[in-house]
Amino acid sequence: MVLDADCAGAEVGLFVAALADRLDVAAPAGRDEVVAALLAEEILVVAGGLRLLDTVTEVKVVPGCCAGLEDWRDWGQVLTGSPPWLGHDPWPVVEIGETDDLRVRQDGGPNCHSGPWAAIEVAVPRVVMPDLLRNVQQDLIGFLAQLKTWTERVGLGETGTALTKAIDRHFAITAPLDIPTD
């Protein structure tokens, strides 16, 4: 799912459902009980992360199992030589070498040379990483606007405002983007 200013209401609702998926809310819980449970959570997480797409070759690397969108800012670590956690199965990895390019492989695990994802990789020039992260932040800010509109449309009122603020806080969306320098 792409989260940006173009998200339709159904996609926003799907994101909120994905957030609520790990909650233990007694049936028959309704929307208000689910939102209240989300607001009561100490930490909000959602499976996924950042998908990297080479717009020339159309090759994409997607997050692995157990990666979460809440860690999107960790991609900035590559600028100081530390790869971010991208999940496992099939173990996506950022290889940081001596060149000006970062190599992001779909599988950096034990099957990296022979498995079905062996040839899937994207090269990212290091110098574009700050702009990529700024673009991600702008997309997420656009998504927050759609979330706010969705909460108003479904009649959540002040609870919807609180949910929007909680998602912003837990996913560090509008917080200043501190991009590491070499």
Backbone as ProteinMPNN parsed JSONL, in Angstrom:
{"seq_chain_A": "MVLDADCAGAEVGLFVAALADRLDVAAPAGRDEVVAALLAEEILVVAGGLRLLDTVTEVKVVPGCCAGLEDWRDWGQVLTGSPPWLGHDPWPVVEIGETDDLRVRQDGGPNCHSGPWAAIEVAVPRVVMPDLLRNVQQDLIGFLAQLKTWTERVGLGETGTALTKAIDRHFAITAPLDIPTD", "coords_chain_A": {"N_chain_A": [[0.841, -1.168, 0.0], [0.591, 2.153, -0.865], [1.332, 5.068, 0.816], [0.276, 8.212, 0.681], [-0.601, 11.553, -0.422], [-2.515, 10.918, -2.238], [-4.071, 8.85, -1.383], [-7.036, 7.001, -1.247], [-10.154, 7.035, 0.572], [-10.839, 4.381, 1.281], [-8.35, 3.13, 1.286], [-7.095, 4.489, 3.357], [-8.692, 3.679, 5.484], [-8.048, 0.973, 5.383], [-5.373, 1.068, 6.173], [-5.684, 1.943, 8.84], [-7.058, -0.282, 9.785], [-5.022, -2.178, 9.496], [-3.261, -1.237, 11.421], [-4.789, -1.782, 13.652], [-4.903, -4.493, 13.617], [-3.255, -6.076, 15.274], [-4.262, -5.674, 17.762], [-6.014, -6.546, 20.766], [-9.145, -6.669, 20.922], [-12.252, -7.025, 22.31], [-14.91, -8.851, 20.848], [-18.302, -7.951, 20.217], [-16.68, -5.588, 18.921], [-16.839, -2.237, 17.927], [-16.174, 0.448, 15.627], [-15.534, 2.721, 17.244], [-14.576, 1.549, 19.603], [-12.334, 0.229, 18.651], [-10.753, 2.373, 17.734], [-10.391, 3.68, 20.182], [-8.876, 1.728, 21.479], [-6.594, 1.779, 19.878], [-5.672, 4.348, 20.492], [-4.995, 3.956, 23.113], [-2.77, 2.407, 23.007], [0.659, 1.885, 23.736], [2.695, 1.802, 21.896], [2.474, 2.18, 18.459], [2.51, 0.121, 15.675], [3.055, -1.017, 12.34], [3.061, -3.509, 9.918], [5.414, -3.632, 7.282], [7.128, -1.138, 5.486], [9.555, 0.776, 3.761], [9.31, 0.72, 0.29], [11.505, 0.229, -2.344], [11.95, 1.505, -5.491], [13.291, 1.228, -8.677], [12.978, 3.497, -11.048], [13.693, 3.42, -13.695], [14.38, 0.768, -14.491], [12.262, -0.559, -13.398], [12.574, -2.378, -11.373], [11.989, -3.537, -8.12], [12.52, -3.413, -4.603], [11.246, -4.825, -1.777], [10.121, -4.48, 1.652], [11.013, -6.966, 4.092], [9.611, -9.644, 6.08], [8.522, -8.695, 9.278], [9.568, -6.146, 9.184], [8.876, -2.721, 9.772], [6.786, 0.132, 9.173], [7.113, 2.13, 11.017], [9.806, 2.406, 11.367], [10.864, 3.918, 9.323], [12.58, 6.141, 9.213], [15.052, 5.092, 9.767], [16.411, 4.536, 7.463], [18.088, 6.662, 6.976], [20.427, 6.053, 8.279], [22.169, 4.836, 6.511], [23.758, 6.773, 5.473], [25.711, 7.176, 7.296], [27.037, 4.872, 7.284], [25.75, 2.629, 8.346], [23.587, -0.01, 7.822], [19.991, -0.091, 7.515], [17.472, -1.996, 9.313], [15.68, -4.219, 7.41], [13.961, -6.25, 7.579], [13.194, -9.804, 7.371], [13.236, -12.901, 5.539], [12.615, -12.544, 2.602], [15.152, -11.554, 3.575], [15.955, -8.713, 2.893], [18.516, -6.338, 2.162], [20.795, -3.601, 2.657], [23.673, -2.936, 1.017], [26.583, -1.43, 1.865], [29.182, -0.037, 0.434], [32.443, 0.882, -0.775], [31.906, 2.479, -2.909], [30.062, 5.115, -4.603], [27.503, 4.352, -4.719], [24.709, 2.809, -3.155], [23.841, -0.499, -2.678], [20.91, -2.149, -2.845], [19.565, -5.061, -1.994], [17.153, -7.59, -2.645], [17.39, -10.041, -1.413], [19.62, -10.762, 0.935], [20.391, -12.834, 2.373], [21.065, -16.329, 3.198], [20.392, -17.513, 0.746], [21.122, -15.774, -1.22], [22.524, -15.863, -3.635], [21.39, -17.773, -5.225], [18.652, -18.092, -4.944], [15.127, -17.297, -5.579], [15.086, -14.525, -5.516], [17.583, -13.668, -6.129], [18.683, -12.041, -8.201], [17.487, -9.625, -7.865], [17.914, -6.376, -7.314], [18.64, -2.973, -6.438], [20.386, -0.098, -7.312], [21.358, 2.736, -5.554], [22.331, 6.0, -5.712], [24.331, 7.429, -3.242], [24.185, 10.182, -2.785], [21.565, 10.913, -3.382], [19.994, 9.997, -1.373], [19.257, 11.719, 0.901], [17.308, 13.398, -0.353], [15.458, 11.464, -1.157], [14.533, 10.575, 1.333], [13.375, 12.943, 2.27], [11.319, 13.143, 0.409], [9.836, 10.857, 1.081], [8.974, 11.636, 3.622], [7.348, 13.822, 2.892], [5.377, 12.479, 1.422], [4.244, 10.947, 3.489], [3.289, 12.98, 5.127], [1.357, 14.005, 3.432], [-0.306, 11.777, 3.441], [-1.154, 11.867, 6.111], [-2.832, 14.093, 5.992], [-4.871, 13.047, 4.408], [-5.744, 11.07, 6.144], [-6.764, 12.626, 8.227], [-8.898, 13.855, 6.864], [-10.386, 11.55, 6.304], [-11.06, 10.666, 8.909], [-12.764, 12.723, 9.644], [-14.787, 12.424, 7.73], [-15.855, 9.934, 8.405], [-16.923, 10.512, 10.8], [-15.533, 10.662, 13.289], [-14.804, 12.786, 14.885], [-13.374, 14.528, 17.641], [-11.93, 12.345, 18.522], [-10.94, 11.328, 16.172], [-9.165, 13.354, 15.465], [-7.357, 13.032, 17.55], [-6.449, 10.448, 16.91], [-5.164, 10.913, 14.455], [-3.091, 12.592, 15.339], [-1.785, 10.8, 17.051], [-0.875, 8.812, 15.275], [0.842, 10.355, 13.736], [2.735, 10.99, 15.721], [3.677, 8.41, 16.618], [4.786, 7.387, 14.29], [6.599, 9.254, 13.65], [6.224, 11.36, 11.751], [5.828, 14.19, 11.078], [7.83, 15.283, 12.566], [10.954, 17.046, 12.782], [13.208, 16.24, 10.18], [16.091, 14.696, 10.645], [18.84, 14.408, 8.944], [21.583, 12.398, 8.693], [25.047, 13.293, 8.295], [28.039, 12.587, 6.495]], "CA_chain_A": [[0.0, 0.0, 0.0], [1.326, 3.408, -0.935], [0.743, 6.078, 1.687], [0.598, 9.556, 0.234], [-1.748, 12.443, -0.5], [-3.489, 10.38, -3.194], [-4.794, 7.709, -0.806], [-8.496, 7.077, -1.164], [-10.678, 6.733, 1.897], [-10.768, 2.943, 1.546], [-6.957, 2.812, 1.614], [-6.841, 5.028, 4.702], [-9.356, 2.747, 6.394], [-7.259, -0.261, 5.396], [-4.2, 1.337, 7.008], [-6.137, 1.936, 10.238], [-7.342, -1.69, 10.094], [-3.729, -2.85, 9.658], [-2.774, -0.828, 12.748], [-5.613, -2.426, 14.675], [-4.844, -5.941, 13.448], [-2.567, -6.757, 16.384], [-4.939, -5.341, 19.016], [-6.924, -7.53, 21.343], [-10.381, -5.953, 21.232], [-13.326, -8.017, 22.445], [-16.033, -8.786, 19.905], [-18.361, -7.311, 18.9], [-16.171, -4.225, 19.016], [-17.124, -1.361, 16.798], [-15.152, 1.413, 15.222], [-15.12, 3.571, 18.355], [-13.769, 0.741, 20.531], [-11.043, -0.028, 18.0], [-9.987, 3.627, 17.782], [-10.0, 3.878, 21.588], [-7.783, 0.787, 21.752], [-5.397, 2.306, 19.211], [-5.198, 5.499, 21.252], [-4.467, 3.482, 24.393], [-1.532, 1.662, 22.778], [1.91, 2.564, 24.05], [3.464, 1.86, 20.649], [1.754, 1.759, 17.265], [3.374, -0.43, 14.635], [2.353, -1.615, 11.214], [3.977, -4.265, 9.068], [5.774, -2.989, 6.025], [8.317, -0.301, 5.488], [9.702, 1.506, 2.51], [9.576, -0.033, -0.936], [12.444, 0.958, -3.184], [11.651, 1.229, -6.891], [14.13, 1.827, -9.71], [11.988, 3.947, -12.024], [14.172, 3.125, -15.045], [14.288, -0.675, -14.757], [11.037, -1.058, -12.752], [12.931, -3.353, -10.343], [11.672, -3.019, -6.792], [12.884, -4.175, -3.419], [10.208, -4.604, -0.779], [10.533, -4.883, 2.998], [10.776, -8.349, 4.475], [8.783, -9.927, 7.244], [8.869, -8.059, 10.55], [9.946, -4.746, 9.016], [7.72, -1.888, 10.057], [6.812, 1.508, 8.683], [7.554, 3.002, 12.11], [11.266, 2.532, 11.298], [11.231, 4.497, 8.03], [13.692, 7.083, 9.356], [16.309, 4.352, 9.892], [17.12, 4.564, 6.178], [19.116, 7.699, 7.052], [21.656, 5.462, 8.819], [23.1, 4.442, 5.445], [24.667, 7.89, 5.225], [26.818, 7.084, 8.26], [27.648, 3.554, 7.135], [25.008, 1.559, 9.015], [22.371, -0.369, 7.088], [18.783, -0.22, 8.329], [16.824, -3.314, 9.363], [14.65, -4.273, 6.38], [13.175, -7.457, 7.78], [13.785, -11.067, 6.928], [12.43, -13.764, 4.669], [13.887, -13.077, 2.122], [16.327, -10.848, 4.084], [16.443, -7.568, 2.127], [19.688, -5.751, 2.804], [21.5, -2.521, 1.989], [25.122, -3.132, 1.043], [27.263, -0.143, 1.868], [30.576, -0.297, 0.065], [33.331, 2.029, -0.969], [31.472, 3.258, -4.065], [29.073, 6.16, -4.332], [26.173, 3.737, -4.778], [24.256, 1.826, -2.175], [23.198, -1.606, -3.38], [19.826, -2.672, -2.029], [19.238, -6.378, -2.533], [15.948, -8.189, -2.073], [17.789, -11.159, -0.559], [21.018, -10.742, 1.342], [20.533, -13.975, 3.266], [21.805, -17.512, 2.755], [20.066, -17.876, -0.633], [21.262, -14.556, -2.011], [23.116, -16.089, -4.96], [20.716, -18.808, -6.005], [17.219, -18.127, -4.71], [14.28, -16.588, -6.541], [15.305, -13.085, -5.447], [19.027, -13.452, -6.254], [19.046, -10.976, -9.144], [16.7, -8.413, -7.624], [18.642, -5.364, -6.555], [18.539, -1.607, -6.919], [21.506, 0.756, -6.93], [20.914, 4.081, -5.186], [23.446, 6.899, -5.416], [24.302, 7.951, -1.87], [23.847, 11.606, -2.749], [20.124, 11.146, -3.513], [19.296, 9.482, -0.194], [18.546, 12.762, 1.655], [16.106, 13.813, -1.074], [14.497, 10.362, -1.081], [13.929, 10.612, 2.666], [12.482, 14.11, 2.318], [10.135, 12.784, -0.377], [9.053, 9.929, 1.896], [8.313, 12.426, 4.65], [6.268, 14.588, 2.27], [4.299, 11.531, 1.133], [3.58, 10.598, 4.745], [2.537, 14.166, 5.549], [0.171, 13.99, 2.581], [-1.18, 10.726, 3.954], [-1.782, 12.371, 7.342], [-3.938, 14.963, 5.588], [-5.944, 12.158, 3.979], [-6.238, 10.431, 7.365], [-7.6, 13.626, 8.912], [-10.132, 13.952, 6.081], [-11.126, 10.302, 6.498], [-11.649, 10.635, 10.257], [-13.885, 13.66, 9.627], [-15.856, 11.86, 6.905], [-16.518, 8.812, 9.096], [-17.556, 11.032, 12.004], [-14.801, 10.37, 14.529], [-14.702, 14.005, 15.689], [-12.128, 14.76, 18.381], [-11.196, 11.086, 18.579], [-10.222, 11.261, 14.898], [-8.028, 14.273, 15.583], [-6.397, 12.362, 18.438], [-5.861, 9.336, 16.16], [-4.218, 11.496, 13.494], [-1.919, 13.044, 16.105], [-1.083, 9.613, 17.56], [-0.166, 8.193, 14.149], [1.962, 11.257, 13.45], [3.737, 10.845, 16.785], [4.266, 7.069, 16.642], [5.539, 7.148, 13.064], [7.524, 10.385, 13.519], [6.004, 11.856, 10.397], [6.093, 15.622, 10.902], [8.998, 15.7, 13.347], [12.048, 17.454, 11.89], [13.982, 15.147, 9.596], [17.518, 14.867, 10.921], [19.556, 13.563, 8.002], [22.994, 12.327, 9.06], [26.065, 13.649, 7.297], [29.21, 11.697, 6.586]], "C_chain_A": [[0.894, 1.241, 0.0], [0.591, 4.431, -0.074], [1.211, 7.445, 1.221], [-0.688, 10.367, 0.147], [-2.825, 11.942, -1.456], [-4.285, 9.198, -2.646], [-6.292, 7.977, -0.772], [-8.93, 6.699, 0.247], [-10.586, 5.262, 2.25], [-9.347, 2.527, 1.929], [-6.595, 3.317, 3.004], [-7.464, 4.095, 5.73], [-8.603, 1.431, 6.499], [-6.005, -0.095, 6.247], [-4.586, 1.3, 8.49], [-6.456, 0.503, 10.668], [-6.046, -2.466, 10.303], [-3.106, -2.493, 11.004], [-3.496, -1.603, 13.845], [-5.5, -3.941, 14.653], [-4.233, -6.667, 14.644], [-3.202, -6.47, 17.748], [-5.83, -6.484, 19.478], [-8.158, -6.769, 21.818], [-11.509, -6.979, 21.226], [-14.44, -7.774, 21.437], [-17.32, -8.567, 20.694], [-17.932, -5.853, 18.988], [-16.507, -3.463, 17.743], [-15.959, -0.424, 16.554], [-14.637, 2.22, 16.414], [-14.252, 2.816, 19.356], [-12.386, 0.46, 19.944], [-10.175, 1.232, 18.042], [-9.537, 3.908, 19.208], [-8.842, 2.958, 21.959], [-6.493, 1.252, 21.091], [-4.808, 3.468, 20.007], [-4.59, 5.098, 22.588], [-3.13, 2.751, 24.237], [-0.313, 2.52, 23.097], [2.754, 2.772, 22.793], [2.57, 1.381, 19.515], [2.765, 1.279, 16.229], [2.488, -0.98, 13.521], [3.384, -2.308, 10.329], [4.21, -3.517, 7.76], [7.038, -2.186, 6.183], [8.369, 0.438, 4.174], [10.022, 0.551, 1.372], [10.48, 0.837, -1.784], [12.211, 0.544, -4.63], [12.64, 1.965, -7.781], [13.184, 2.21, -10.844], [12.424, 3.72, -13.465], [13.951, 1.66, -15.386], [13.0, -1.298, -14.243], [11.319, -2.169, -11.727], [12.6, -2.731, -8.997], [12.126, -3.994, -5.725], [11.86, -3.804, -2.354], [10.699, -5.05, 0.593], [10.215, -6.353, 3.247], [9.856, -8.436, 5.677], [9.372, -9.237, 8.474], [9.464, -6.662, 10.405], [8.701, -3.921, 9.26], [7.886, -0.476, 9.552], [7.321, 2.465, 9.758], [9.071, 3.234, 12.095], [11.746, 3.211, 10.013], [12.427, 5.433, 8.118], [15.052, 6.385, 9.458], [17.09, 4.296, 8.582], [18.213, 5.628, 6.175], [20.449, 7.183, 7.57], [22.655, 5.092, 7.729], [24.109, 5.543, 5.167], [25.826, 7.927, 6.209], [27.437, 5.69, 8.261], [26.944, 2.405, 7.813], [23.744, 1.229, 8.227], [21.162, -0.459, 8.015], [18.289, -1.663, 8.333], [15.685, -3.285, 8.355], [13.797, -5.525, 6.493], [13.915, -8.704, 7.332], [12.79, -11.811, 6.054], [11.81, -12.982, 3.53], [15.134, -12.279, 2.518], [16.807, -9.707, 3.185], [17.557, -6.868, 2.899], [20.222, -4.597, 1.963], [22.979, -2.804, 2.141], [25.777, -1.77, 0.881], [28.74, -0.417, 1.608], [31.361, 0.993, -0.059], [32.893, 2.916, -2.13], [30.473, 4.325, -3.642], [27.649, 5.63, -4.357], [25.944, 2.811, -3.595], [23.572, 0.739, -2.984], [22.166, -2.204, -2.428], [19.352, -3.956, -2.694], [17.992, -6.921, -1.851], [16.301, -9.33, -1.132], [19.275, -11.085, -0.286], [21.331, -11.9, 2.268], [21.25, -15.148, 2.627], [21.518, -17.93, 1.309], [20.296, -16.725, -1.609], [21.82, -14.779, -3.419], [22.346, -17.076, -5.811], [19.2, -18.816, -5.86], [16.438, -17.313, -5.73], [14.489, -15.075, -6.558], [16.769, -12.713, -5.69], [19.385, -12.26, -7.141], [18.315, -9.661, -8.874], [17.487, -7.473, -6.718], [18.494, -4.016, -7.234], [19.751, -0.846, -6.418], [20.97, 2.163, -6.68], [22.154, 4.937, -4.94], [23.286, 7.49, -4.012], [23.792, 9.387, -1.801], [22.351, 11.874, -2.877], [19.344, 10.707, -2.277], [18.616, 10.581, 0.63], [17.262, 13.223, 0.963], [15.048, 12.72, -1.053], [13.784, 10.37, 0.265], [12.992, 11.811, 2.827], [11.19, 13.825, 1.546], [9.232, 11.821, 0.387], [8.291, 10.716, 2.959], [7.151, 13.227, 4.058], [5.081, 13.692, 1.91], [3.525, 11.179, 2.401], [2.783, 11.772, 5.308], [1.254, 14.28, 4.721], [-0.824, 12.934, 3.027], [-1.88, 11.171, 5.234], [-2.97, 13.279, 7.023], [-5.134, 14.114, 5.14], [-6.572, 11.443, 5.175], [-7.175, 11.377, 8.112], [-8.945, 13.765, 8.194], [-11.01, 12.717, 6.281], [-11.796, 10.267, 7.865], [-12.835, 11.587, 10.349], [-15.065, 13.053, 8.87], [-16.592, 10.725, 7.615], [-17.065, 9.228, 10.462], [-16.844, 10.717, 13.308], [-14.597, 11.596, 15.416], [-13.345, 14.171, 16.354], [-11.28, 13.493, 18.494], [-10.386, 10.901, 17.297], [-9.011, 12.168, 14.891], [-6.948, 13.643, 16.453], [-5.705, 11.198, 17.72], [-4.833, 9.848, 15.165], [-2.948, 11.938, 14.199], [-1.112, 11.855, 16.625], [-0.29, 8.936, 16.443], [1.026, 9.051, 13.763], [3.087, 11.046, 14.464], [4.439, 9.485, 16.728], [5.122, 6.774, 15.414], [6.49, 8.3, 12.741], [7.435, 11.015, 12.138], [6.387, 13.323, 10.257], [7.262, 16.129, 11.741], [10.116, 16.102, 12.385], [12.867, 16.241, 11.437], [15.457, 15.448, 9.772], [18.275, 13.886, 10.027], [21.03, 13.583, 8.358], [23.905, 12.772, 7.916], [27.265, 12.732, 7.522], [30.179, 12.12, 7.66]], "O_chain_A": [[1.837, 1.341, 0.784], [-0.615, 4.633, -0.218], [2.384, 7.794, 1.348], [-1.743, 9.917, 0.593], [-3.93, 12.483, -1.481], [-5.088, 8.606, -3.367], [-6.747, 9.032, -0.33], [-8.163, 6.115, 1.012], [-10.288, 4.919, 3.394], [-9.16, 1.672, 2.795], [-5.871, 2.65, 3.743], [-6.834, 3.76, 6.733], [-8.526, 0.839, 7.576], [-5.617, -1.017, 6.965], [-3.887, 0.69, 9.299], [-6.155, 0.117, 11.797], [-5.973, -3.319, 11.187], [-2.494, -3.341, 11.654], [-2.892, -2.022, 14.832], [-5.957, -4.606, 15.583], [-4.664, -7.77, 14.981], [-2.731, -6.968, 18.77], [-6.328, -7.276, 18.678], [-8.216, -6.289, 22.95], [-11.692, -7.709, 20.252], [-14.854, -6.638, 21.207], [-17.37, -9.02, 21.838], [-18.782, -4.972, 19.119], [-16.458, -4.001, 16.638], [-14.911, -0.506, 17.196], [-13.427, 2.384, 16.572], [-13.299, 3.376, 19.899], [-11.388, 0.455, 20.666], [-8.987, 1.154, 18.355], [-8.402, 4.335, 19.418], [-7.928, 3.367, 22.675], [-5.417, 1.132, 21.676], [-3.592, 3.561, 20.176], [-3.759, 5.823, 23.135], [-2.438, 2.505, 25.225], [-0.259, 3.707, 22.776], [3.438, 3.785, 22.649], [1.977, 0.306, 19.597], [3.752, 1.958, 15.948], [1.335, -1.352, 13.739], [4.443, -1.753, 10.034], [3.316, -2.864, 7.221], [7.922, -2.554, 6.957], [7.339, 0.694, 3.55], [10.892, -0.312, 1.487], [10.249, 2.038, -1.927], [12.268, -0.642, -4.955], [12.81, 3.178, -7.66], [12.649, 1.336, -11.525], [11.599, 3.819, -14.374], [13.402, 1.339, -16.44], [12.671, -2.43, -14.599], [10.387, -2.827, -11.265], [12.887, -1.559, -8.752], [12.12, -5.211, -5.91], [11.636, -2.628, -2.067], [11.587, -5.897, 0.692], [9.27, -6.905, 2.684], [9.393, -7.428, 6.21], [10.589, -9.214, 8.664], [9.831, -6.049, 11.407], [7.589, -4.373, 8.984], [8.997, 0.052, 9.508], [7.899, 3.502, 9.436], [9.561, 4.161, 12.741], [12.917, 3.088, 9.654], [13.216, 5.506, 7.176], [16.089, 7.017, 9.256], [18.293, 4.037, 8.586], [19.183, 5.497, 5.429], [21.489, 7.798, 7.331], [23.857, 5.038, 7.986], [25.203, 5.269, 4.673], [26.812, 8.629, 5.984], [28.254, 5.363, 9.121], [27.484, 1.299, 7.858], [22.917, 2.11, 7.992], [21.294, -0.858, 9.172], [18.648, -2.453, 7.46], [14.813, -2.42, 8.434], [13.002, -5.824, 5.603], [15.09, -8.664, 6.967], [11.651, -11.383, 5.87], [10.595, -12.782, 3.504], [16.123, -12.35, 1.789], [17.959, -9.723, 2.75], [17.542, -6.815, 4.129], [20.123, -4.602, 0.736], [23.488, -2.903, 3.258], [25.555, -1.061, -0.1], [29.448, -0.959, 2.458], [30.988, 2.037, 0.476], [33.451, 3.997, -2.32], [30.094, 4.418, -2.474], [26.701, 6.357, -4.057], [26.852, 2.134, -3.112], [22.795, 1.041, -3.89], [22.504, -2.699, -1.353], [18.813, -3.943, -3.801], [17.793, -6.743, -0.649], [15.591, -9.567, -0.154], [20.092, -11.319, -1.177], [22.4, -11.95, 2.876], [21.96, -14.986, 1.634], [22.327, -18.635, 0.707], [19.727, -16.71, -2.701], [21.6, -13.951, -4.303], [22.62, -17.206, -7.004], [18.528, -19.514, -6.62], [17.018, -16.714, -6.636], [14.104, -14.413, -7.522], [17.154, -11.563, -5.48], [20.33, -11.536, -6.827], [18.515, -8.685, -9.597], [17.695, -7.739, -5.534], [18.254, -3.927, -8.438], [20.105, -0.932, -5.242], [20.223, 2.709, -7.493], [22.946, 4.629, -4.05], [22.218, 7.988, -3.657], [23.063, 9.758, -0.881], [21.899, 12.961, -2.516], [18.158, 11.014, -2.152], [17.469, 10.387, 1.032], [16.24, 13.418, 1.621], [13.859, 13.018, -0.943], [12.568, 10.19, 0.328], [11.936, 11.699, 3.452], [10.103, 14.215, 1.973], [8.008, 11.95, 0.349], [7.1, 10.488, 3.17], [6.081, 13.299, 4.663], [3.926, 14.087, 2.067], [2.296, 11.12, 2.387], [1.721, 11.577, 5.9], [0.194, 14.612, 5.251], [-2.035, 13.156, 2.998], [-3.063, 10.888, 5.425], [-3.992, 13.236, 7.708], [-6.278, 14.434, 5.46], [-7.784, 11.235, 5.215], [-8.245, 10.975, 8.569], [-9.998, 13.79, 8.832], [-12.229, 12.829, 6.41], [-12.961, 9.885, 7.978], [-13.805, 11.301, 11.051], [-16.209, 13.153, 9.315], [-17.802, 10.566, 7.452], [-17.607, 8.401, 11.196], [-17.497, 10.524, 14.333], [-14.249, 11.451, 16.588], [-12.303, 13.983, 15.727], [-10.053, 13.567, 18.555], [-9.273, 10.377, 17.334], [-7.955, 11.804, 14.375], [-5.762, 13.713, 16.129], [-4.506, 10.985, 17.904], [-3.748, 9.28, 15.045], [-1.846, 11.686, 13.711], [0.118, 11.902, 16.636], [0.853, 8.53, 16.656], [2.106, 8.527, 13.492], [4.255, 10.938, 14.091], [5.667, 9.421, 16.784], [6.075, 5.999, 15.491], [7.113, 8.316, 11.679], [8.441, 11.181, 11.448], [7.196, 13.665, 9.394], [7.64, 17.296, 11.629], [10.212, 15.553, 11.287], [13.168, 15.344, 12.225], [16.003, 16.345, 9.129], [18.343, 12.691, 10.314], [21.666, 14.637, 8.336], [23.57, 12.641, 6.739], [27.46, 12.183, 8.607], [31.207, 11.471, 7.854]]}, "name": "protein", "num_of_chains": 1, "seq": "MVLDADCAGAEVGLFVAALADRLDVAAPAGRDEVVAALLAEEILVVAGGLRLLDTVTEVKVVPGCCAGLEDWRDWGQVLTGSPPWLGHDPWPVVEIGETDDLRVRQDGGPNCHSGPWAAIEVAVPRVVMPDLLRNVQQDLIGFLAQLKTWTERVGLGETGTALTKAIDRHFAITAPLDIPTD"}
